[in-house]
C-alpha cells in the first residue's frame, strides 16, 4: 500500500503544473531477509515489496515522489526512460545529477510527463543495488488522442473497447535475475578476486521464482547454438553445470581468474532445487489481455513466449509501434514492451516462459497464464499445449521472433532529421580485463568513485575525467553517437534524458565511416531515415555497430551506459554534457550542495 504524504513542490514545478494534475507517491526503502526463490538472503524492499508498487498517472501529469531511504546503504532512484525535461537534477544518477541519499534521509523527486506515455520503470542507480530489489514499474496512461495501433488488429467495436480499457491499465509482467548474494557482496568478490560473474541463481517473475535443476541432456540440447556458434569458433565445447552455467573465461581470453572464489553457478556448485511459489496470472473471462513486459534485471536478457498464445507487440519503451504478430520476443536488460494477447484458448494452464539467451547460461523460469480459477500451488502447464521455445530460448518450430529492427513508431510523423549532424561522438565497447569495461576508444573507464563525488551536473570546475564528453553541444543541435562493439557479447545500451532514432545497425561489421554524412554520400545500405526504431535503449551486437541520432533538446548531464550491472561497475559508461550552463539555471538552489 502506498504511503500518502503532503509534498512541497518547488516553485518551478508549481508554476509549470498550474494546468496539470500532480500525482503524489511516497516510496519507503527498507531491508529484510527472505527467500523469494527458496534461498534466504538480504532483500531490499519498496513499500514492503519487490517489485515496488506500480506508479501510474495520465500523460501530461506531474509525478511527485518522496523517497525515504531506510536501507543500510546510500541509494538514489532513476526514472528509467523519463526525460526529466527542465528537471535534469532529478534523473537519479548518483554522482552525475545528485548526491546519494544517505541512510535515514529522504529526497523529493518531482517531474513532468508531458509528451511521454506508456511503459517505464524506476530503479536504484547507485552501484548495482537495484538488483537487490529496488525497482518497480511506471505506467503513463496515453491521451485518448494518441494514435494507437489496435484498430489495425481488430475491427469489432466491443473487442476494441475491451483492448483500450486494458491498454490504460496493463497487467505487469516483470522478469529480474537473482543471485545468492547481495549485489555488494558480488561486486566485492568480483573486484577482489578478478571474477566475471556471468551466471545467476534464478529468475524472479513479479518477485516470485524458484531454483530449477535441469537434466544434463536438456541443457546440452538447448546449448546447441552456443556449442556450434561462439564456442565452436573458439575450438571449445562448453561443459554446463547443473544450473546450466559454463565457465566463459575459457574463451574470453582471461583464464587466470579464481572463479571458485565467487561460490556461484559455473563453479561446480551443485544445483539445489526449491519449491517456492511461481507467478500465476488469471484470465478471469477476458477475451484479450495487455501485458507490460519488462526486464528489470541486471545481467540476463531473455527470450519470452506463452504456450499456444501468439501475441501482438504494440509498444516498445513508451512508443506505440507498427504491430507485429509473433510467438517469441527477446527482452534485453532494461527493455520494455506492451503486448496484446488474445485469450481464447481451451480451459487450462499455459506456461509463460522466460529463458536466458545469453552466452554463459542455459536457465529458464516459468510463470503461468491460467484459465482455471485459483486451485493453489503447485501449478504446471496443461497437456497438449504448443511450446514455442526450449529451456535455452531456442525456437522449436517454424515460429516467429519479434523483429526489433523494424519496430518503427506507429505515428508515422515520428521520423529522424536527415543530413549531417552537428556533433558526432565515437564510442567503442571494449574490455581491458576480466572485470574492466569501457565505452571510450582510448579505454577510459567510469570510476565507481564518481558515484560519491560532487555531481557532474553542477560541479565547478567540470571534472577532468576521461568519460565526460563535452563537445560543446547546444540546445537544438543534432547528435550522432556511433558505437562499435568488439566484445564477445552484446551490450544493452541505455541513454538517459532522451529517446533516439536507431538510424544504422549491423551484427557483422563496425560502422565503416567517420560520420553519418560520409555514409550518406557513400549510399551506405544499413542507413534508415524512413522508419527507424525510436526508443531509449538498444543492444549492440558482437562485432557490430549501432548509430543513435537524437536532438539535443534537454540541457543536462546525461549518462549513456551498458545496463549489465557488472559491466557498468567495471566502467562501461560515459557522461554526455548538453548545454550545461542552461541546465544549471533550471536547478533550484536548494538542490545544489557542495558536499553530501
KAVEN-V64766 format. One record per run of one state. SS is the DSSP state (H for helix, E for strand, C for the rest). FROM is the first residue (numbers start at 1). LEN is the number of residues. If there is no record, write none. Layout:
BEGIN
ss->[SS/SS]
from->[FROM/FROM]
len->[LEN/LEN]
END
This chain:
BEGIN
ss->[C/H/C/E/C/E/C/E/C/E/C/E/C/E/C/E/C/H/C/E/C/E/C/E/C/E/C/E/C/H/C/E/C/H/C/H/C/E/C/H/C/E/C/E/C/H/C/H/C/H/C/E/C/H/C/H/C/E/C/E/C/E/C/E/C/E/C/E/C/E/C/E/C/E/C/E/C/E/C/E/C/E/C/H/C/E/C/E/C/E/C/H/C/E/C/E/C/E/C/E/C/H/C/E/C/E/C/E/C/E/C/H/C/E/C/H/C/H/C]
from->[1/11/20/22/35/41/47/49/50/55/59/62/70/75/76/77/81/88/91/94/95/98/99/101/102/106/113/118/125/129/133/135/142/150/153/157/168/171/179/183/194/202/206/208/209/216/223/224/229/230/234/245/246/248/251/259/263/280/283/288/296/302/307/311/317/320/327/328/332/336/343/349/357/361/362/364/371/389/390/395/396/401/402/404/407/408/410/423/432/437/439/448/453/468/474/478/486/491/496/500/507/516/522/533/536/537/541/545/552/556/563/565/570/573/579/580/586/589/592]
len->[10/9/2/13/6/6/2/1/5/4/3/8/5/1/1/4/7/3/3/1/3/1/2/1/4/7/5/7/4/4/2/7/8/3/4/11/3/8/4/11/8/4/2/1/7/7/1/5/1/4/11/1/2/3/8/4/17/3/5/8/6/5/4/6/3/7/1/4/4/7/6/8/4/1/2/7/18/1/5/1/5/1/2/3/1/2/13/9/5/2/9/5/15/6/4/8/5/5/4/7/9/6/11/3/1/4/4/7/4/7/2/5/3/6/1/6/3/3/5]
END
